[in-house]
Amino acid sequence: MKLSVLMGAIALGTLVVPATAMAQERAGSVQIKGFVTAVLPDGKITDVETDIVGLPANTQTKANDNVVPTIAIEYFVSDNVSIETICCLTQHDVDGTAGLPGAEFVSDAKLIPATVTAKYHFDLGGAKPYVGAGPAYFIFIDEKPGSATIPLGVTDFDLSNEFGLALQVGVDIPLNDRGLGLSVDAKRYFIDTTARWFAGDTLAIQTEHKLDPWVIGAGLSYRF
């Protein structure tokens, strides 16, 4: 569903972009994009490595979705190849879906998804669809134990920072011949994290979580 919407935008852009906004040299230029972005993580438990409090055997979790502003900065190495990085901060809770449904395990974990992708742009005459891939490093800051864990004696909480991979697809649609455009972008990350709950100095719970978020944005771009 997510990719079908994006591909529809690519097809529409190809049909509606005027010819005056098409042929432009891009090598050496910089493009800045401002997005409204949906961050849609998984968050399920893939392994329970430590559990001294006795969680139900079927305990499972899900991270909530969030919508945030995002800025992307892109440099065109050639007319068809560019390097892009993004800047955003997103915040998520992790709640129980089975075993302890509705229980808050993680509260207000703030995530910086540091990402660099190499992109190849196709020229369809009007719209400029692209694909990309690159490394990502998820940095968690100010994460807190959820309200359901505090009665268990939990006093501290940590999510591990991790490296992963991002795959990317999108389209740039020129709106005029002065660099203004419309952009739609989707990234799929493949990355996990380790969650640790502490009671004083004692590790009470340690679980592995699949994050693998979709990050889907749309907004305006300006190339100069």
N, C-alpha and C positions, 0 to 999 in steps of 0.2 A: 504493500500500500504506500509506504513512504517513498520508495523509488519510482512507483508509477506516477505519483504526483509530480516528482521532479522531471521525469521524462516528458510528461505532458507540457511542462513549462518550457522545456527545450524545444519541443515541436512547435509550440505557439510562437516562441521568439523567432524561430526561423522564418515563419510566415509573415510576421508583422513588422520586422525591422526594416526601415527604409534604406534604399541603396546608398544614400548619402552618408550613412553612418557605418558603412561596411569596411572598405579597404583602408586600413591604417597600419602603419608600422608600429610595432610594440617593443622591439628590442631596445633595451636600455631604459625603459620607462618604469615608473612606480605606480601601483594601483592601491588605493586605500578603500576598504569596504566597511560600512557600518551595518551590522545585522541585528535583527531581532531573532534570537536563537532559542530553540527548544532543546534541552538536554534531557535525554531519555535513557537513564541507566537501568541495568538489571538489578544487581545487588543480592542475588541469591547465594546461599551458603553452598559451597562445593565440598568442604571438608571441615570437620570439627576435630581440632588437634589437641585441645585441652579443655576440660569441663569438670571443675571441682564442685559446681553448684547443682548439677543434676538437671540439665535442660531436658525437656521432653524429646524422645528419640526422633520424632518427625519434625522438629523445629525447622522452619524455613522463613526467609526474610525477603523483602523487596525494598529497593530505594525509590523514593518519590521523584517524579519529574519536576523540572523547573524551566522557566523562561527567563532569559537574561540578555542584556545587550552584549554584543561582541564586536571587536575591531579586528580586521585582517589587514596585513600589510604584505604586498606582493611585489617582487622585482622580476622583470622579464629579462632573462638571459638571452633569449632570441624571440622572434615573433611567435613561436609556438611553445617555448619552454619557460617556465617561471618557478621561482622559489617563494613560498608563502609561510608566514607565521601568524598565529592568532593570539589575542589577548582577551581573557574573560575570567570571571570569578563566579562560580555557581555554588549553591548551598543545598544540601540534601539531608533528610532524615532516613533512617533505615528502620522499618517496622516489621513485626512478625506477620506472616501470612498463614502459617500452619504451626501446630504445637502450642504456640502462644500468640494467636491471632490478635492483631491490633497493638501488641506490646511494642513500646518504643525502645529499640536497642541502641540506636545512635541518634544524637541530637545535633542538628545544625553543623554538620561537617562541611567546611568550606574547601572547595577544590579548585586548583589552578591547573588546567589541562595543557601544559606547555607542549606545543606541537609545531613541527616544521615539516612541510610536504613539498616534494617536487611534483610539478603539474605539467601535463601535456595538453595543449589547447588545439582543438580541431576547428577548422574554418568552414562553416556551412554557408558562408555568404553573408548571413545576418547574425544569428546567434553564434556564440563561441562556446560550445560545450567543452568540458575538460574532465580529465581523470587525474588522480594523484595518489601518492603514497608517501609515508615517511614515519620517522620515530616520534613517539610521544612520551612525556614524563609527567605522571600525575602527582601533584604536590598537594597534600592535605594540610590544612592549618586550622587551628582553633576547634578541633573536633572534641565533642563532649559525650560522656556516657548518657544513654537514653534513660528516661524516667523509670522504665521497668527494671533497669539493672541496679539502680541505687539502693532499693530495699534488700538486694542480695549482698550488700556490703561493698559494692564497687565504688572506688574513690577516684580512679583515673582511667583514661581510655586513649588508645592510639590506633591510627590507621597508617599502614606503611606506604611510603612513597614508592612508586613502581614505574619501570619502563614498559612500553608496549608499542603497538603498531597502529597507525591510522590509515584507512583507505578512504578515498575521497572521490566524489563525482559532483558536477555542477554545471552551471551555464552562466555566462556573462552576456547580457543583451544590451547593446549600445542604444542610448536614447537620443544622442546627438553626436556631432562630429567634434565636440570639444572635450571629450573624455568622460562625460556623465553616462552612467549605465545602471541597469538593474541586474542584480545577481541573486541566484538561488544556489545553495550549497548544502551537501549532505556528507557527513563523515561517519564512518563506523570504526570505533576503537576496539581493539582486542587487548584487554589489560585486566589484571586481577589485583586484589589487595588483601593484606592480612590484618584482621581486626583483633585487638588485644584489650581485654578488660582486666584491671588490676584492683585487688583489695589490699590497700596498703602497698607493701612490696611484693605481694604474692600474685602471680599470674593466675587469675580465676577462670577465664575463658579465652581461648584463641581459636579463631575460625578463619577459613579462607573464603573469600567472596569473589564471584564473577561480576565485574562491572560492565564491560563491553557496551558502552552507551552508544546510541545514535545521537548525533549532534546535527540538527537541521536548522538552517537559517535562511533568511531572505532580507534583502535591503538594497541600499544604493551604493554605487561604487563611483570612484573618480580616479581617472588615470592621467598622469602628467609626466 
